Amino acid sequence: MKKDQQGSRMAWATLALVAVLAVLCMSIACVHQDEEVKFQTPYQAVLLTNGQVYFGQLQGYGTPHPVLTNVFYVISQTNPETKQVNNVLIKRGKELHEPDRMYLNPRLIVFVEPVGASSKVAQLIAQAK
């Protein structure tokens, strides 16, 4: 019977060790959950679940409260005579409520990409300033 008791103690010790490791891993994951991502480029492209893409300076990405400032978006305009589609970059803030930032729901962000310094979007943003 000593072998059974020893095996039982070993099983409980192993179970306790696994439980401690699980709690430790969960606490480490929670610490890094709200860590803000830092970007190397001045502007980022943000795709939302509704298909909208906004360009701007994203702060707080990786936290529960990301904010996009200096916001731009693209609209497509079709010339009725030539049927040629022209994409135009629009700066937010000209709307009736004159928004100067967007508070984003982090669950609605599909992905974020840097806007390259020599990209067409970066050039259009520079021209808009």
Contact map, one row per residue, 1 for C-alpha under 8 A:
111110000000000000000000000000000000000000000000000000000000000000000000000000000000000000000000000000000000000000000000000000000
111111000000000000000000000000000000000000000000000000000000000000000000000000000000000000000000000000000000000000000000000000000
111111100000000000000000000000000000000000000000000000000000000000000000000000000000000000000000000000000000000000000000000000000
111111110000000000000000000000000000000000000000000000000000000000000000000000000000000000000000000000000000000000000000000000000
111111111000000000000000000000000000000000000000000000000000000000000000000000000000000000000000000000000000000000000000000000000
011111111100000000000000000000000000000000000000000000000000000000000000000000000000000000000000000000000000000000000000000000000
001111111110000000000000000000000000000000000000000000000000000000000000000000000000000000000000000000000000000000000000000000000
000111111111000000000000000000000000000000000000000000000000000000000000000000000000000000000000000000000000000000000000000000000
000011111111100000000000000000000000000000000000000000000000000000000000000000000000000000000000000000000000000000000000000000000
000001111111110000000000000000000000000000000000000000000000000000000000000000000000000000000000000000000000000000000000000000000
000000111111111000000000000000000000000000000000000000000000000000000000000000000000000000000000000000000000000000000000000000000
000000011111111100000000000000000000000000000000000000000000000000000000000000000000000000000000000000000000000000000000000000000
000000001111111110000000000000000000000000000000000000000000000000000000000000000000000000000000000000000000000000000000000000000
000000000111111111000000000000000000000000000000000000000000000000000000000000000000000000000000000000000000000000000000000000000
000000000011111111100000000000000000000000000000000000000000000000000000000000000000000000000000000000000000000000000000000000000
000000000001111111110000000000000000000000000000000000000000000000000000000000000000000000000000000000000000000000000000000000000
000000000000111111111000000000000000000000000000000000000000000000000000000000000000000000000000000000000000000000000000000000000
000000000000011111111100000000000000000000000000000000000000000000000000000000000000000000000000000000000000000000000000000000000
000000000000001111111110000000000000000000000000000000000000000000000000000000000000000000000000000000000000000000000000000000000
000000000000000111111111000000000000000000000000000000000000000000000000000000000000000000000000000000000000000000000000000000000
000000000000000011111111100000000000000000000000000000000000000000000000000000000000000000000000000000000000000000000000000000000
000000000000000001111111110000000000000000000000000000000000000000000000000000000000000000000000000000000000000000000000000000000
000000000000000000111111111000000000000000000000000000000000000000000000000000000000000000000000000000000000000000000000000000000
000000000000000000011111111100000000000000000000000000000000000000000000000000000000000000000000000000000000000000000000000000000
000000000000000000001111111110000000000000000000000000000000000000000000000000000000000000000000000000000000000000000000000000000
000000000000000000000111111111000000000000000000000000000000000000000000000000000000000000000000000000000000000000000000000000000
000000000000000000000011111111100000000000000000000000000000000000000000000000000000000000000000000000000000000000000000000000000
000000000000000000000001111111110000000000000000000000000000000000000000000000000000000000000000000000000000000000000000000000000
000000000000000000000000111111111000000000000000000000000000000000000000000000000000000000000000000000000000000000000000000000000
000000000000000000000000011111111100000000000000000000000000000000000000000000000000000000000000000000000000000000000000000000000
000000000000000000000000001111111110000000000000000000000000000000000000000000000000000000000000000000000000000000000000000000000
000000000000000000000000000111111110000000000000000000000000000000000000000000000000000000000000000000000000000000000000000000000
000000000000000000000000000011111110000000000000000000000000011000000000000000000000000000000000000000000000000000000000000000000
000000000000000000000000000001111111000000000000000000000000011100000000000000000000000000000000000000000000000000000000000000000
000000000000000000000000000000111111100000000000000000000000011000000000000000000000000000000000000000000000000000000000000000000
000000000000000000000000000000000111110000000000000000000011111000000000000000000000000000000000000000000000000000000000000000000
000000000000000000000000000000000011111000000000000000000001110000000000000000000000000000000000000000000000000000000000000000000
000000000000000000000000000000000001111100000000000000000010100000000000000000000000000000000000000000000000000000000000000000000
000000000000000000000000000000000000111111000000000000000000000000000000000000000000000000000000000000000000000001000000000000000
000000000000000000000000000000000000011111000000000000000000000000000000000000000000000000000000000000000000000001000000000000000
000000000000000000000000000000000000001111110000000000000000000000000000000000000000000000000000000000000000000001111000000000000
000000000000000000000000000000000000001111110000000000001000000000000000000000000000000000000000000000000000000000100000000000000
000000000000000000000000000000000000000011111000000000111100000000000000000000000000000000000000000000000000000001100000010000000
000000000000000000000000000000000000000011111100000000111100000000000000000000000000000000000000000000000000000111100000000000000
000000000000000000000000000000000000000000111110000011110000000000000000000000000000000000000000000000000000000111100000000000000
000000000000000000000000000000000000000000011111000011100000000000000000000000000000000000000000000000000000111110000000000000000
000000000000000000000000000000000000000000001111101111000000000000000000000000000000000000000000000000000000111100000000000000000
000000000000000000000000000000000000000000000111111110000000000000000000000000000000000000000000000000000001111000000000000000000
000000000000000000000000000000000000000000000011111100000000000000000000000000000000000000000000000000000001110000000000000000000
000000000000000000000000000000000000000000000001111100000000000000000000000000000000000000000000000000000001000000000000000000000
000000000000000000000000000000000000000000000011111110000000000000000000000000000000000000000000000000000000000000000000000000000
000000000000000000000000000000000000000000000011111111000000000000000000000000000000000000000000000000000000000000000000000000000
000000000000000000000000000000000000000000001111001111100000000000000000110000000000000000000000000000000000000000000000000000000
000000000000000000000000000000000000000000001110000111110000000000000011110000000000000000000000000000000000000000000000000000000
000000000000000000000000000000000000000000111100000011111000000000000111100000000000000000000000000000000000000000100000000000000
000000000000000000000000000000000000000000111000000001111100000000011111000000000000000000000000000000000000000000000000000000000
000000000000000000000000000000000000000001110000000000111110000000011110000000000000000000000000000000000000000000000000000000000
000000000000000000000000000000000000000000110000000000011111100001111000000000000000000000000000000000000000000000000000000000000
000000000000000000000000000000000001010000000000000000001111100001110000000000000000000000000000000000000000000000000000000000000
000000000000000000000000000000000001100000000000000000000111111111100000000000000000000000000000000000000000000000000000000000000
000000000000000000000000000000000001110000000000000000000111111111100000000000000000000000000000000000000100000000000000000000000
000000000000000000000000000000001111100000000000000000000001111101000000000000000000000000000000000000000100000000000000000000000
000000000000000000000000000000001111000000000000000000000001111111000000000000000000000000000000000000000100000000000000000000000
000000000000000000000000000000000100000000000000000000000001111111000000000000000000000000000000000000001100000000000000000000000
000000000000000000000000000000000000000000000000000000000001101111100000000000000000000000000000000000111100000000000000000000000
000000000000000000000000000000000000000000000000000000000111111111110000000000000000000000000000000000111100000000000000000000000
000000000000000000000000000000000000000000000000000000000111100011111000000000000000000000000000000011110000000000000000000000000
000000000000000000000000000000000000000000000000000000011110000001111110000000000000000000000000000011110000000000000000000000000
000000000000000000000000000000000000000000000000000000011100000000111110000000000000000000000000000111000000000000000000000000000
000000000000000000000000000000000000000000000000000000111000000000011111000000000000000000110000000110000000000000000000000000000
000000000000000000000000000000000000000000000000000001111000000000011111100000000000000000110000000111000000000000000000000000000
000000000000000000000000000000000000000000000000000001110000000000000111110000000000000011110000000000000000000000000000000010000
000000000000000000000000000000000000000000000000000011100000000000000011111000000000000011110000000000000000000000000000000000000
000000000000000000000000000000000000000000000000000011000000000000000001111100000000001111000000000000000000000000000000000000000
000000000000000000000000000000000000000000000000000000000000000000000000111110000000001111000000000000000000000000000000000000000
000000000000000000000000000000000000000000000000000000000000000000000000011111000000111100000000000000000000000000000000000000000
000000000000000000000000000000000000000000000000000000000000000000000000001111100000111100000000000000000000000000000000000000000
000000000000000000000000000000000000000000000000000000000000000000000000000111110011110000000000000000000000000000000000000000000
000000000000000000000000000000000000000000000000000000000000000000000000000011111111110000000000000000000000000000000000000000000
000000000000000000000000000000000000000000000000000000000000000000000000000001111111000000000000000000000000000000000000000000000
000000000000000000000000000000000000000000000000000000000000000000000000000000111110000000000000000000000000000000000000000000000
000000000000000000000000000000000000000000000000000000000000000000000000000000111111000000000000000000000000000000000000000000000
000000000000000000000000000000000000000000000000000000000000000000000000000001111111100000000000000000000000000000000000000000000
000000000000000000000000000000000000000000000000000000000000000000000000000001110111110000000000000000000000000000000000000000000
000000000000000000000000000000000000000000000000000000000000000000000000000111100011111000000000000000000000000000000000000000000
000000000000000000000000000000000000000000000000000000000000000000000000000111100001111100000000000000000000000000000000000000000
000000000000000000000000000000000000000000000000000000000000000000000000011110000000111110000000000000000000000000000000000000000
000000000000000000000000000000000000000000000000000000000000000000000000011110000000011111000000000000000000000000000000000000000
000000000000000000000000000000000000000000000000000000000000000000000001111000000000001111100000000000000000000000000000100110000
000000000000000000000000000000000000000000000000000000000000000000000001111000000000000111110000000000000000000000000000000000000
000000000000000000000000000000000000000000000000000000000000000000000111100000000000000011111100000000000000000000000000000000010
000000000000000000000000000000000000000000000000000000000000000000000111100000000000000001111110011100000000000000000000000000000
000000000000000000000000000000000000000000000000000000000000000000000000000000000000000000111110111100000000000000000000000000000
000000000000000000000000000000000000000000000000000000000000000000000000000000000000000000111111111000000000000000000000000000000
000000000000000000000000000000000000000000000000000000000000000000000000000000000000000000011111111000000000000000000000000000000
000000000000000000000000000000000000000000000000000000000000000000000000000000000000000000000111110000000000000000000000000000000
000000000000000000000000000000000000000000000000000000000000000000000000000000000000000000001111111000000000000000000000000000000
000000000000000000000000000000000000000000000000000000000000000000000000000000000000000000011111111100000000000000000000000000000
000000000000000000000000000000000000000000000000000000000000000000000000000000000000000000011110111111000000000000000000000000000
000000000000000000000000000000000000000000000000000000000000000000001110000000000000000000011000011111000000000000000000000000000
000000000000000000000000000000000000000000000000000000000000000000111110000000000000000000000000001111100000000000000000000000000
000000000000000000000000000000000000000000000000000000000000000000111010000000000000000000000000001111110000000000000000000000000
000000000000000000000000000000000000000000000000000000000000000011110000000000000000000000000000000011111000000000000000000000000
000000000000000000000000000000000000000000000000000000000000000011110000000000000000000000000000000001111101100000000000000000000
000000000000000000000000000000000000000000000000000000000000000111000000000000000000000000000000000000111111100000000000000000000
000000000000000000000000000000000000000000000000000000000000111111000000000000000000000000000000000000011111100000000000000000000
000000000000000000000000000000000000000000000000000000000000000000000000000000000000000000000000000000001111110000000000000000000
000000000000000000000000000000000000000000000001110000000000000000000000000000000000000000000000000000011111110000000000000000000
000000000000000000000000000000000000000000000111100000000000000000000000000000000000000000000000000000011111111100000000000000000
000000000000000000000000000000000000000000000111100000000000000000000000000000000000000000000000000000000011111100000000000000000
000000000000000000000000000000000000000000000111000000000000000000000000000000000000000000000000000000000000111110000000000000000
000000000000000000000000000000000000000000011110000000000000000000000000000000000000000000000000000000000000111111000000000000000
000000000000000000000000000000000000000000011100000000000000000000000000000000000000000000000000000000000000001111100000000000000
000000000000000000000000000000000000001110111000000000000000000000000000000000000000000000000000000000000000000111110000000000000
000000000000000000000000000000000000000011111000000000100000000000000000000000000000000000000000000000000000000011111010110000000
000000000000000000000000000000000000000010000000000000000000000000000000000000000000000000000000000000000000000001111110010000000
000000000000000000000000000000000000000010000000000000000000000000000000000000000000000000000000000000000000000000111110011000000
000000000000000000000000000000000000000000000000000000000000000000000000000000000000000000000000000000000000000000011111011000000
000000000000000000000000000000000000000000000000000000000000000000000000000000000000000000000000000000000000000000111111111000000
000000000000000000000000000000000000000000000000000000000000000000000000000000000000000000000000000000000000000000000111111100000
000000000000000000000000000000000000000000000000000000000000000000000000000000000000000010000000000000000000000000100011111110000
000000000000000000000000000000000000000000100000000000000000000000000000000000000000000000000000000000000000000000111111111111000
000000000000000000000000000000000000000000000000000000000000000000000000000000000000000000000000000000000000000000001111111111100
000000000000000000000000000000000000000000000000000000000000000000000000000000000000000010000000000000000000000000000001111111110
000000000000000000000000000000000000000000000000000000000000000000000001000000000000000010000000000000000000000000000000111111111
000000000000000000000000000000000000000000000000000000000000000000000000000000000000000000000000000000000000000000000000011111111
000000000000000000000000000000000000000000000000000000000000000000000000000000000000000000000000000000000000000000000000001111111
000000000000000000000000000000000000000000000000000000000000000000000000000000000000000000100000000000000000000000000000000111111
000000000000000000000000000000000000000000000000000000000000000000000000000000000000000000000000000000000000000000000000000011111
